[in-house]
């Protein structure tokens, strides 16, 4: 099981999740939408989706630090 990607948070998260519930609740809605969008692209096999997903996750974690 992976840990929350927020800085210094070691809370385990379920497969397919990137943050614990507490930190996810702090992410602005627009960034959540971007993460959902990129995950959908990744599931469809878009070659750049993994990098875009990581960029969206990085932006989200910056907003909760």
CHARMM internal coordinates of N, CA and C (Angstrom, degrees):
IC EDIT
DIST 1 N 1 CA 1.4497
DIST 1 CA 1 C 1.5220
ANGL 1 N 1 CA 1 C 108.46
DIST 1 C 2 N 1.3112
ANGL 1 CA 1 C 2 N 114.95
DIHE 1 N 1 CA 1 C 2 N 136.37
DIST 2 N 2 CA 1.4648
ANGL 1 C 2 N 2 CA 120.80
DIHE 1 CA 1 C 2 N 2 CA -178.69
DIST 2 CA 2 C 1.5263
ANGL 2 N 2 CA 2 C 110.62
DIHE 1 C 2 N 2 CA 2 C -84.64
DIST 2 C 3 N 1.3234
ANGL 2 CA 2 C 3 N 115.00
DIHE 2 N 2 CA 2 C 3 N 165.06
DIST 3 N 3 CA 1.4626
ANGL 2 C 3 N 3 CA 120.86
DIHE 2 CA 2 C 3 N 3 CA 176.93
DIST 3 CA 3 C 1.5235
ANGL 3 N 3 CA 3 C 109.25
DIHE 2 C 3 N 3 CA 3 C -100.34
DIST 3 C 4 N 1.2990
ANGL 3 CA 3 C 4 N 115.52
DIHE 3 N 3 CA 3 C 4 N 159.38
DIST 4 N 4 CA 1.4693
ANGL 3 C 4 N 4 CA 123.01
DIHE 3 CA 3 C 4 N 4 CA 175.06
DIST 4 CA 4 C 1.5282
ANGL 4 N 4 CA 4 C 108.52
DIHE 3 C 4 N 4 CA 4 C -54.15
DIST 4 C 5 N 1.3413
ANGL 4 CA 4 C 5 N 116.23
DIHE 4 N 4 CA 4 C 5 N 140.00
DIST 5 N 5 CA 1.4637
ANGL 4 C 5 N 5 CA 118.73
DIHE 4 CA 4 C 5 N 5 CA -177.81
DIST 5 CA 5 C 1.5243
ANGL 5 N 5 CA 5 C 113.05
DIHE 4 C 5 N 5 CA 5 C -85.13
DIST 5 C 6 N 1.3235
ANGL 5 CA 5 C 6 N 118.31
DIHE 5 N 5 CA 5 C 6 N -0.97
DIST 6 N 6 CA 1.4642
ANGL 5 C 6 N 6 CA 120.16
DIHE 5 CA 5 C 6 N 6 CA 175.15
DIST 6 CA 6 C 1.5284
ANGL 6 N 6 CA 6 C 108.78
DIHE 5 C 6 N 6 CA 6 C -68.67
DIST 6 C 7 N 1.3191
ANGL 6 CA 6 C 7 N 116.64
DIHE 6 N 6 CA 6 C 7 N 142.13
DIST 7 N 7 CA 1.4584
ANGL 6 C 7 N 7 CA 122.38
DIHE 6 CA 6 C 7 N 7 CA -177.70
DIST 7 CA 7 C 1.5255
ANGL 7 N 7 CA 7 C 111.32
DIHE 6 C 7 N 7 CA 7 C -53.61
DIST 7 C 8 N 1.3266
ANGL 7 CA 7 C 8 N 114.43
DIHE 7 N 7 CA 7 C 8 N 130.51
DIST 8 N 8 CA 1.4615
ANGL 7 C 8 N 8 CA 123.86
DIHE 7 CA 7 C 8 N 8 CA 175.95
DIST 8 CA 8 C 1.5282
ANGL 8 N 8 CA 8 C 114.91
DIHE 7 C 8 N 8 CA 8 C 64.46
DIST 8 C 9 N 1.3224
ANGL 8 CA 8 C 9 N 118.52
DIHE 8 N 8 CA 8 C 9 N 13.79
DIST 9 N 9 CA 1.4635
ANGL 8 C 9 N 9 CA 121.04
DIHE 8 CA 8 C 9 N 9 CA 176.25
DIST 9 CA 9 C 1.5224
ANGL 9 N 9 CA 9 C 107.71
DIHE 8 C 9 N 9 CA 9 C -100.87
DIST 9 C 10 N 1.2866
ANGL 9 CA 9 C 10 N 116.49
DIHE 9 N 9 CA 9 C 10 N 121.91
DIST 10 N 10 CA 1.4624
ANGL 9 C 10 N 10 CA 121.37
DIHE 9 CA 9 C 10 N 10 CA -178.79
DIST 10 CA 10 C 1.5245
ANGL 10 N 10 CA 10 C 112.40
DIHE 9 C 10 N 10 CA 10 C -106.12
DIST 10 C 11 N 1.3260
ANGL 10 CA 10 C 11 N 117.24
DIHE 10 N 10 CA 10 C 11 N 13.03
DIST 11 N 11 CA 1.4558
ANGL 10 C 11 N 11 CA 121.56
DIHE 10 CA 10 C 11 N 11 CA -179.45
DIST 11 CA 11 C 1.5220
ANGL 11 N 11 CA 11 C 109.46
DIHE 10 C 11 N 11 CA 11 C -63.88
DIST 11 C 12 N 1.3425
ANGL 11 CA 11 C 12 N 117.67
DIHE 11 N 11 CA 11 C 12 N 126.97
DIST 12 N 12 CA 1.4681
ANGL 11 C 12 N 12 CA 119.84
DIHE 11 CA 11 C 12 N 12 CA 177.62
DIST 12 CA 12 C 1.5256
ANGL 12 N 12 CA 12 C 110.65
DIHE 11 C 12 N 12 CA 12 C -65.78
DIST 12 C 13 N 1.3232
ANGL 12 CA 12 C 13 N 115.73
DIHE 12 N 12 CA 12 C 13 N 144.41
DIST 13 N 13 CA 1.4613
ANGL 12 C 13 N 13 CA 121.35
DIHE 12 CA 12 C 13 N 13 CA 176.51
DIST 13 CA 13 C 1.5235
ANGL 13 N 13 CA 13 C 109.17
DIHE 12 C 13 N 13 CA 13 C -124.01
DIST 13 C 14 N 1.3086
ANGL 13 CA 13 C 14 N 115.19
DIHE 13 N 13 CA 13 C 14 N 151.23
DIST 14 N 14 CA 1.4597
ANGL 13 C 14 N 14 CA 121.34
DIHE 13 CA 13 C 14 N 14 CA -179.23
DIST 14 CA 14 C 1.5305
ANGL 14 N 14 CA 14 C 110.32
DIHE 13 C 14 N 14 CA 14 C -68.67
DIST 14 C 15 N 1.3169
ANGL 14 CA 14 C 15 N 116.95
DIHE 14 N 14 CA 14 C 15 N 156.18
DIST 15 N 15 CA 1.4663
ANGL 14 C 15 N 15 CA 119.69
DIHE 14 CA 14 C 15 N 15 CA 176.24
DIST 15 CA 15 C 1.5311
ANGL 15 N 15 CA 15 C 110.57
DIHE 14 C 15 N 15 CA 15 C -54.71
DIST 15 C 16 N 1.3148
ANGL 15 CA 15 C 16 N 115.84
DIHE 15 N 15 CA 15 C 16 N 137.47
DIST 16 N 16 CA 1.4560
ANGL 15 C 16 N 16 CA 120.99
DIHE 15 CA 15 C 16 N 16 CA -179.63
DIST 16 CA 16 C 1.5179
ANGL 16 N 16 CA 16 C 114.10
DIHE 15 C 16 N 16 CA 16 C 89.94
DIST 16 C 17 N 1.3332
ANGL 16 CA 16 C 17 N 117.19
DIHE 16 N 16 CA 16 C 17 N -7.22
DIST 17 N 17 CA 1.4598
ANGL 16 C 17 N 17 CA 121.32
DIHE 16 CA 16 C 17 N 17 CA 178.32
DIST 17 CA 17 C 1.5225
ANGL 17 N 17 CA 17 C 109.00
DIHE 16 C 17 N 17 CA 17 C -104.26
DIST 17 C 18 N 1.3301
ANGL 17 CA 17 C 18 N 116.06
DIHE 17 N 17 CA 17 C 18 N 153.18
DIST 18 N 18 CA 1.4603
ANGL 17 C 18 N 18 CA 119.83
DIHE 17 CA 17 C 18 N 18 CA -179.33
DIST 18 CA 18 C 1.5168
ANGL 18 N 18 CA 18 C 112.64
DIHE 17 C 18 N 18 CA 18 C -111.34
DIST 18 C 19 N 1.3400
ANGL 18 CA 18 C 19 N 116.70
DIHE 18 N 18 CA 18 C 19 N -19.45
DIST 19 N 19 CA 1.4603
ANGL 18 C 19 N 19 CA 120.94
DIHE 18 CA 18 C 19 N 19 CA -178.69
DIST 19 CA 19 C 1.5183
ANGL 19 N 19 CA 19 C 110.20
DIHE 18 C 19 N 19 CA 19 C -141.73
DIST 19 C 20 N 1.3170
ANGL 19 CA 19 C 20 N 114.18
DIHE 19 N 19 CA 19 C 20 N 159.53
DIST 20 N 20 CA 1.4629
ANGL 19 C 20 N 20 CA 119.25
DIHE 19 CA 19 C 20 N 20 CA 172.14
DIST 20 CA 20 C 1.5319
ANGL 20 N 20 CA 20 C 108.13
DIHE 19 C 20 N 20 CA 20 C -70.61
DIST 20 C 21 N 1.2903
ANGL 20 CA 20 C 21 N 116.86
DIHE 20 N 20 CA 20 C 21 N 163.90
DIST 21 N 21 CA 1.4565
ANGL 20 C 21 N 21 CA 121.62
DIHE 20 CA 20 C 21 N 21 CA -177.91
DIST 21 CA 21 C 1.5172
ANGL 21 N 21 CA 21 C 113.25
DIHE 20 C 21 N 21 CA 21 C -59.36
DIST 21 C 22 N 1.3205
ANGL 21 CA 21 C 22 N 116.06
DIHE 21 N 21 CA 21 C 22 N -38.57
DIST 22 N 22 CA 1.4665
ANGL 21 C 22 N 22 CA 120.21
DIHE 21 CA 21 C 22 N 22 CA -179.31
DIST 22 CA 22 C 1.5277
ANGL 22 N 22 CA 22 C 111.48
DIHE 21 C 22 N 22 CA 22 C -61.57
DIST 22 C 23 N 1.3367
ANGL 22 CA 22 C 23 N 116.36
DIHE 22 N 22 CA 22 C 23 N -47.66
DIST 23 N 23 CA 1.4615
ANGL 22 C 23 N 23 CA 119.35
DIHE 22 CA 22 C 23 N 23 CA -179.19
DIST 23 CA 23 C 1.5264
ANGL 23 N 23 CA 23 C 111.43
DIHE 22 C 23 N 23 CA 23 C -74.06
DIST 23 C 24 N 1.3177
ANGL 23 CA 23 C 24 N 117.89
DIHE 23 N 23 CA 23 C 24 N -37.10
DIST 24 N 24 CA 1.4615
ANGL 23 C 24 N 24 CA 120.68
DIHE 23 CA 23 C 24 N 24 CA 179.35
DIST 24 CA 24 C 1.5341
ANGL 24 N 24 CA 24 C 110.25
DIHE 23 C 24 N 24 CA 24 C -59.77
DIST 24 C 25 N 1.3177
ANGL 24 CA 24 C 25 N 116.45
DIHE 24 N 24 CA 24 C 25 N -36.45
DIST 25 N 25 CA 1.4649
ANGL 24 C 25 N 25 CA 120.84
DIHE 24 CA 24 C 25 N 25 CA 179.85
DIST 25 CA 25 C 1.5292
ANGL 25 N 25 CA 25 C 111.61
DIHE 24 C 25 N 25 CA 25 C -64.21
DIST 25 C 26 N 1.3275
ANGL 25 CA 25 C 26 N 117.81
DIHE 25 N 25 CA 25 C 26 N -22.87
DIST 26 N 26 CA 1.4611
ANGL 25 C 26 N 26 CA 122.25
DIHE 25 CA 25 C 26 N 26 CA -179.40
DIST 26 CA 26 C 1.5320
ANGL 26 N 26 CA 26 C 113.24
DIHE 25 C 26 N 26 CA 26 C -86.38
DIST 26 C 27 N 1.3218
ANGL 26 CA 26 C 27 N 116.90
DIHE 26 N 26 CA 26 C 27 N -11.77
DIST 27 N 27 CA 1.4627
ANGL 26 C 27 N 27 CA 120.69
DIHE 26 CA 26 C 27 N 27 CA -178.06
DIST 27 CA 27 C 1.5329
ANGL 27 N 27 CA 27 C 108.92
DIHE 26 C 27 N 27 CA 27 C -76.18
DIST 27 C 28 N 1.3340
ANGL 27 CA 27 C 28 N 117.87
DIHE 27 N 27 CA 27 C 28 N 129.83
DIST 28 N 28 CA 1.4616
ANGL 27 C 28 N 28 CA 120.36
DIHE 27 CA 27 C 28 N 28 CA 178.43
DIST 28 CA 28 C 1.5304
ANGL 28 N 28 CA 28 C 111.50
DIHE 27 C 28 N 28 CA 28 C -60.12
DIST 28 C 29 N 1.3140
ANGL 28 CA 28 C 29 N 116.38
DIHE 28 N 28 CA 28 C 29 N 147.68
DIST 29 N 29 CA 1.4570
ANGL 28 C 29 N 29 CA 122.60
DIHE 28 CA 28 C 29 N 29 CA -176.50
DIST 29 CA 29 C 1.5220
ANGL 29 N 29 CA 29 C 112.46
DIHE 28 C 29 N 29 CA 29 C -54.78
DIST 29 C 30 N 1.3214
ANGL 29 CA 29 C 30 N 118.56
DIHE 29 N 29 CA 29 C 30 N -41.21
DIST 30 N 30 CA 1.4670
ANGL 29 C 30 N 30 CA 120.51
DIHE 29 CA 29 C 30 N 30 CA -178.88
DIST 30 CA 30 C 1.5276
ANGL 30 N 30 CA 30 C 111.44
DIHE 29 C 30 N 30 CA 30 C -62.16
DIST 30 C 31 N 1.3300
ANGL 30 CA 30 C 31 N 117.29
DIHE 30 N 30 CA 30 C 31 N -37.82
DIST 31 N 31 CA 1.4613
ANGL 30 C 31 N 31 CA 119.58
DIHE 30 CA 30 C 31 N 31 CA 178.48
DIST 31 CA 31 C 1.5290
ANGL 31 N 31 CA 31 C 110.48
DIHE 30 C 31 N 31 CA 31 C -71.53
DIST 31 C 32 N 1.3230
ANGL 31 CA 31 C 32 N 117.59
DIHE 31 N 31 CA 31 C 32 N -35.93
DIST 32 N 32 CA 1.4630
ANGL 31 C 32 N 32 CA 120.00
DIHE 31 CA 31 C 32 N 32 CA 175.52
DIST 32 CA 32 C 1.5210
ANGL 32 N 32 CA 32 C 110.15
DIHE 31 C 32 N 32 CA 32 C -61.03
DIST 32 C 33 N 1.3270
ANGL 32 CA 32 C 33 N 116.51
DIHE 32 N 32 CA 32 C 33 N -43.80
DIST 33 N 33 CA 1.4632
ANGL 32 C 33 N 33 CA 120.48
DIHE 32 CA 32 C 33 N 33 CA 178.97
DIST 33 CA 33 C 1.5237
ANGL 33 N 33 CA 33 C 110.87
DIHE 32 C 33 N 33 CA 33 C -60.42
DIST 33 C 34 N 1.3302
ANGL 33 CA 33 C 34 N 116.63
DIHE 33 N 33 CA 33 C 34 N -40.70
DIST 34 N 34 CA 1.4661
ANGL 33 C 34 N 34 CA 120.41
DIHE 33 CA 33 C 34 N 34 CA 179.19
DIST 34 CA 34 C 1.5280
ANGL 34 N 34 CA 34 C 110.81
DIHE 33 C 34 N 34 CA 34 C -64.02
DIST 34 C 35 N 1.3117
ANGL 34 CA 34 C 35 N 117.24
DIHE 34 N 34 CA 34 C 35 N -41.66
DIST 35 N 35 CA 1.4669
ANGL 34 C 35 N 35 CA 120.48
DIHE 34 CA 34 C 35 N 35 CA 178.19
DIST 35 CA 35 C 1.5218
ANGL 35 N 35 CA 35 C 110.04
DIHE 34 C 35 N 35 CA 35 C -63.52
DIST 35 C 36 N 1.3349
ANGL 35 CA 35 C 36 N 118.01
DIHE 35 N 35 CA 35 C 36 N -46.18
DIST 36 N 36 CA 1.4702
ANGL 35 C 36 N 36 CA 120.79
DIHE 35 CA 35 C 36 N 36 CA 178.18
DIST 36 CA 36 C 1.5255
ANGL 36 N 36 CA 36 C 110.83
DIHE 35 C 36 N 36 CA 36 C -59.47
DIST 36 C 37 N 1.3310
ANGL 36 CA 36 C 37 N 116.41
DIHE 36 N 36 CA 36 C 37 N -42.42
DIST 37 N 37 CA 1.4625
ANGL 36 C 37 N 37 CA 121.24
DIHE 36 CA 36 C 37 N 37 CA -179.23
DIST 37 CA 37 C 1.5253
ANGL 37 N 37 CA 37 C 110.95
DIHE 36 C 37 N 37 CA 37 C -62.43
DIST 37 C 38 N 1.3168
ANGL 37 CA 37 C 38 N 116.73
DIHE 37 N 37 CA 37 C 38 N -46.04
DIST 38 N 38 CA 1.4603
ANGL 37 C 38 N 38 CA 119.83
DIHE 37 CA 37 C 38 N 38 CA -178.61
DIST 38 CA 38 C 1.5270
ANGL 38 N 38 CA 38 C 111.84
DIHE 37 C 38 N 38 CA 38 C -69.31
DIST 38 C 39 N 1.3176
ANGL 38 CA 38 C 39 N 117.33
DIHE 38 N 38 CA 38 C 39 N -33.97
DIST 39 N 39 CA 1.4711
ANGL 38 C 39 N 39 CA 119.47
DIHE 38 CA 38 C 39 N 39 CA 176.83
DIST 39 CA 39 C 1.5202
ANGL 39 N 39 CA 39 C 110.26
DIHE 38 C 39 N 39 CA 39 C -65.60
DIST 39 C 40 N 1.3244
ANGL 39 CA 39 C 40 N 117.18
DIHE 39 N 39 CA 39 C 40 N -38.00
DIST 40 N 40 CA 1.4659
ANGL 39 C 40 N 40 CA 120.81
DIHE 39 CA 39 C 40 N 40 CA 177.38
DIST 40 CA 40 C 1.5266
ANGL 40 N 40 CA 40 C 110.60
DIHE 39 C 40 N 40 CA 40 C -64.64
DIST 40 C 41 N 1.3264
ANGL 40 CA 40 C 41 N 116.14
DIHE 40 N 40 CA 40 C 41 N -41.75
DIST 41 N 41 CA 1.4691
ANGL 40 C 41 N 41 CA 120.07
DIHE 40 CA 40 C 41 N 41 CA 177.47
DIST 41 CA 41 C 1.5261
ANGL 41 N 41 CA 41 C 110.61
DIHE 40 C 41 N 41 CA 41 C -63.00
DIST 41 C 42 N 1.3315
ANGL 41 CA 41 C 42 N 115.98
DIHE 41 N 41 CA 41 C 42 N -40.99
DIST 42 N 42 CA 1.4581
ANGL 41 C 42 N 42 CA 120.03
DIHE 41 CA 41 C 42 N 42 CA -179.92
DIST 42 CA 42 C 1.5296
ANGL 42 N 42 CA 42 C 109.91
DIHE 41 C 42 N 42 CA 42 C -62.80
DIST 42 C 43 N 1.3254
ANGL 42 CA 42 C 43 N 116.77
DIHE 42 N 42 CA 42 C 43 N -42.05
DIST 43 N 43 CA 1.4611
ANGL 42 C 43 N 43 CA 121.44
DIHE 42 CA 42 C 43 N 43 CA 179.83
DIST 43 CA 43 C 1.5320
ANGL 43 N 43 CA 43 C 111.45
DIHE 42 C 43 N 43 CA 43 C -63.49
DIST 43 C 44 N 1.3282
ANGL 43 CA 43 C 44 N 116.63
DIHE 43 N 43 CA 43 C 44 N -27.43
DIST 44 N 44 CA 1.4605
ANGL 43 C 44 N 44 CA 121.48
DIHE 43 CA 43 C 44 N 44 CA 179.58
DIST 44 CA 44 C 1.5316
ANGL 44 N 44 CA 44 C 111.88
DIHE 43 C 44 N 44 CA 44 C -87.62
DIST 44 C 45 N 1.3228
ANGL 44 CA 44 C 45 N 116.92
DIHE 44 N 44 CA 44 C 45 N -0.69
DIST 45 N 45 CA 1.4548
ANGL 44 C 45 N 45 CA 120.94
DIHE 44 CA 44 C 45 N 45 CA 175.59
DIST 45 CA 45 C 1.5152
ANGL 45 N 45 CA 45 C 115.89
DIHE 44 C 45 N 45 CA 45 C 87.41
DIST 45 C 46 N 1.3195
ANGL 45 CA 45 C 46 N 118.30
DIHE 45 N 45 CA 45 C 46 N 18.41
DIST 46 N 46 CA 1.4594
ANGL 45 C 46 N 46 CA 119.74
DIHE 45 CA 45 C 46 N 46 CA 177.45
DIST 46 CA 46 C 1.5222
ANGL 46 N 46 CA 46 C 108.59
DIHE 45 C 46 N 46 CA 46 C -64.37
DIST 46 C 47 N 1.3248
ANGL 46 CA 46 C 47 N 118.96
DIHE 46 N 46 CA 46 C 47 N 128.16
DIST 47 N 47 CA 1.4636
ANGL 46 C 47 N 47 CA 120.76
DIHE 46 CA 46 C 47 N 47 CA -174.63
DIST 47 CA 47 C 1.5194
ANGL 47 N 47 CA 47 C 115.19
DIHE 46 C 47 N 47 CA 47 C -63.47
DIST 47 C 48 N 1.3327
ANGL 47 CA 47 C 48 N 117.89
DIHE 47 N 47 CA 47 C 48 N -30.64
DIST 48 N 48 CA 1.4637
ANGL 47 C 48 N 48 CA 119.57
DIHE 47 CA 47 C 48 N 48 CA -177.64
DIST 48 CA 48 C 1.5206
ANGL 48 N 48 CA 48 C 112.65
DIHE 47 C 48 N 48 CA 48 C -93.88
DIST 48 C 49 N 1.3161
ANGL 48 CA 48 C 49 N 117.64
DIHE 48 N 48 CA 48 C 49 N 0.06
DIST 49 N 49 CA 1.4630
ANGL 48 C 49 N 49 CA 120.85
DIHE 48 CA 48 C 49 N 49 CA -172.58
DIST 49 CA 49 C 1.5273
ANGL 49 N 49 CA 49 C 112.61
DIHE 48 C 49 N 49 CA 49 C -64.07
DIST 49 C 50 N 1.3284
ANGL 49 CA 49 C 50 N 117.73
DIHE 49 N 49 CA 49 C 50 N -36.93
DIST 50 N 50 CA 1.4658
ANGL 49 C 50 N 50 CA 119.32
DIHE 49 CA 49 C 50 N 50 CA -178.75
DIST 50 CA 50 C 1.5280
ANGL 50 N 50 CA 50 C 110.83
DIHE 49 C 50 N 50 CA 50 C -62.14
DIST 50 C 51 N 1.3283
ANGL 50 CA 50 C 51 N 117.25
DIHE 50 N 50 CA 50 C 51 N -44.70
DIST 51 N 51 CA 1.4645
ANGL 50 C 51 N 51 CA 120.57
DIHE 50 CA 50 C 51 N 51 CA 179.54
DIST 51 CA 51 C 1.5248
ANGL 51 N 51 CA 51 C 111.13
DIHE 50 C 51 N 51 CA 51 C -66.47
DIST 51 C 52 N 1.3335
ANGL 51 CA 51 C 52 N 116.79
DIHE 51 N 51 CA 51 C 52 N -40.80
DIST 52 N 52 CA 1.4607
ANGL 51 C 52 N 52 CA 120.25
DIHE 51 CA 51 C 52 N 52 CA 178.96
DIST 52 CA 52 C 1.5180
ANGL 52 N 52 CA 52 C 111.10
DIHE 51 C 52 N 52 CA 52 C -67.47
DIST 52 C 53 N 1.3300
ANGL 52 CA 52 C 53 N 116.61
DIHE 52 N 52 CA 52 C 53 N -37.47
DIST 53 N 53 CA 1.4624
ANGL 52 C 53 N 53 CA 120.53
DIHE 52 CA 52 C 53 N 53 CA 176.82
DIST 53 CA 53 C 1.5185
ANGL 53 N 53 CA 53 C 109.98
DIHE 52 C 53 N 53 CA 53 C -62.75
DIST 53 C 54 N 1.3243
ANGL 53 CA 53 C 54 N 117.05
DIHE 53 N 53 CA 53 C 54 N -44.91
DIST 54 N 54 CA 1.4630
ANGL 53 C 54 N 54 CA 120.13
DIHE 53 CA 53 C 54 N 54 CA 179.78
DIST 54 CA 54 C 1.5208
ANGL 54 N 54 CA 54 C 110.73
DIHE 53 C 54 N 54 CA 54 C -63.08
DIST 54 C 55 N 1.3186
ANGL 54 CA 54 C 55 N 117.63
DIHE 54 N 54 CA 54 C 55 N -38.91
DIST 55 N 55 CA 1.4598
ANGL 54 C 55 N 55 CA 121.15
DIHE 54 CA 54 C 55 N 55 CA 178.15
DIST 55 CA 55 C 1.5391
ANGL 55 N 55 CA 55 C 110.11
DIHE 54 C 55 N 55 CA 55 C -64.12
DIST 55 C 56 N 1.3272
ANGL 55 CA 55 C 56 N 117.24
DIHE 55 N 55 CA 55 C 56 N -40.15
DIST 56 N 56 CA 1.4578
ANGL 55 C 56 N 56 CA 120.71
DIHE 55 CA 55 C 56 N 56 CA 178.52
DIST 56 CA 56 C 1.5238
ANGL 56 N 56 CA 56 C 110.88
DIHE 55 C 56 N 56 CA 56 C -66.27
DIST 56 C 57 N 1.3239
ANGL 56 CA 56 C 57 N 117.14
DIHE 56 N 56 CA 56 C 57 N -40.51
DIST 57 N 57 CA 1.4622
ANGL 56 C 57 N 57 CA 121.63
DIHE 56 CA 56 C 57 N 57 CA 177.58
DIST 57 CA 57 C 1.5322
ANGL 57 N 57 CA 57 C 110.17
DIHE 56 C 57 N 57 CA 57 C -64.69
DIST 57 C 58 N 1.3433
ANGL 57 CA 57 C 58 N 116.23
DIHE 57 N 57 CA 57 C 58 N -43.23
DIST 58 N 58 CA 1.4657
ANGL 57 C 58 N 58 CA 119.75
DIHE 57 CA 57 C 58 N 58 CA 178.29
DIST 58 CA 58 C 1.5272
ANGL 58 N 58 CA 58 C 110.89
DIHE 57 C 58 N 58 CA 58 C -60.00
DIST 58 C 59 N 1.3241
ANGL 58 CA 58 C 59 N 117.33
DIHE 58 N 58 CA 58 C 59 N -42.65
DIST 59 N 59 CA 1.4620
ANGL 58 C 59 N 59 CA 121.13
DIHE 58 CA 58 C 59 N 59 CA 178.87
DIST 59 CA 59 C 1.5175
ANGL 59 N 59 CA 59 C 110.51
DIHE 58 C 59 N 59 CA 59 C -63.34
DIST 59 C 60 N 1.3243
ANGL 59 CA 59 C 60 N 116.81
DIHE 59 N 59 CA 59 C 60 N -39.34
DIST 60 N 60 CA 1.4561
ANGL 59 C 60 N 60 CA 120.99
DIHE 59 CA 59 C 60 N 60 CA 179.58
DIST 60 CA 60 C 1.5180
ANGL 60 N 60 CA 60 C 111.30
DIHE 59 C 60 N 60 CA 60 C -66.82
DIST 60 C 61 N 1.3267
ANGL 60 CA 60 C 61 N 117.15
DIHE 60 N 60 CA 60 C 61 N -40.47
DIST 61 N 61 CA 1.4653
ANGL 60 C 61 N 61 CA 118.75
DIHE 60 CA 60 C 61 N 61 CA -178.53
DIST 61 CA 61 C 1.5222
ANGL 61 N 61 CA 61 C 110.61
DIHE 60 C 61 N 61 CA 61 C -69.80
DIST 61 C 62 N 1.3273
ANGL 61 CA 61 C 62 N 118.20
DIHE 61 N 61 CA 61 C 62 N -31.00
DIST 62 N 62 CA 1.4612
ANGL 61 C 62 N 62 CA 120.66
DIHE 61 CA 61 C 62 N 62 CA 176.33
DIST 62 CA 62 C 1.5225
ANGL 62 N 62 CA 62 C 110.70
DIHE 61 C 62 N 62 CA 62 C -63.73
DIST 62 C 63 N 1.3270
ANGL 62 CA 62 C 63 N 116.59
DIHE 62 N 62 CA 62 C 63 N -33.31
DIST 63 N 63 CA 1.4552
ANGL 62 C 63 N 63 CA 119.67
DIHE 62 CA 62 C 63 N 63 CA -177.56
DIST 63 CA 63 C 1.5218
ANGL 63 N 63 CA 63 C 112.88
DIHE 62 C 63 N 63 CA 63 C -75.43
DIST 63 C 64 N 1.3326
ANGL 63 CA 63 C 64 N 118.24
DIHE 63 N 63 CA 63 C 64 N -17.28
DIST 64 N 64 CA 1.4701
ANGL 63 C 64 N 64 CA 120.16
DIHE 63 CA 63 C 64 N 64 CA -178.34
DIST 64 CA 64 C 1.5249
ANGL 64 N 64 CA 64 C 112.50
DIHE 63 C 64 N 64 CA 64 C -105.72
DIST 64 C 65 N 1.3035
ANGL 64 CA 64 C 65 N 117.26
DIHE 64 N 64 CA 64 C 65 N 3.91
DIST 65 N 65 CA 1.4718
ANGL 64 C 65 N 65 CA 119.59
DIHE 64 CA 64 C 65 N 65 CA -179.30
DIST 65 CA 65 C 1.4992
ANGL 65 N 65 CA 65 C 111.71
DIHE 64 C 65 N 65 CA 65 C -91.01
END
COOR INIT
IC SEED 1 N 1 CA 1 C
IC BUILD
